[in-house]
Amino acid sequence: MYEVMVERHFAAAHFLENYVGPCANMHGHNYRIQLFVQGDSLNKDNGILVDFKDLKAHLDKFIDTIDHKVLNEVLDIHTTAECLAKYFFDIMTPHIPTHTKLTKTTLWESDTCSASYIP
């Protein structure tokens, strides 16, 4: 089994709805999103499981729609790290080559706090 990971960064603001505490107020993060893709076989011609360039290009299209935005205003989901990890999993799954599988997404809100979605 082979596994590759790509990581991208974006900045955005959000607030936690129905939450009691400081994070109920609007605040921002410098997010990191990581996609983990697995597969059993490599391309025989070039030894690649999946092209990093292709994964990053698809991911960048989605990041462009939320970068430097208020996530609560542009997404129709709760904007917790957990829900954002699943959001990225769901939007990226159709763009993963059929011989591979998106196995996990991890969203980092800071250097010490992250949430992952694993189906």
C-alpha positions, 0 to 999 in steps of 0.5 A: 500500500502506498500513501501520499499527502498534500498540504495547502494553507489558507486564512479565514475567519469564523465563529462557532454557532450555539457555543458558549465561550470565546470562540463564539466570537468571530476570530481567524485562523491560518488553516492547513488542510492535508489530504491523504490518498492511498493505493495499491499500485503505481503507474508503471510508466512513471512510478507515481501513485497520483500526481501531487500537482493534480491533487494540489490544483483541485484543492486550490480551486476550493481554497480560492472560494474560502480564502480570506473569507468568513466561513460562516458566510460562504459555507452551509455547514458548521465551521468547526474543525471537524466539519471542515475536515469532512467538507474537504473530504466530500468536495475532493472525493470526486477528484481522486483518481479511481485507482486510489482512495482518499482515506483521510483529511486533516484540518489544522487550526493552529500548530497544536490543534487539528481534526481529521475525517476518516470515513 
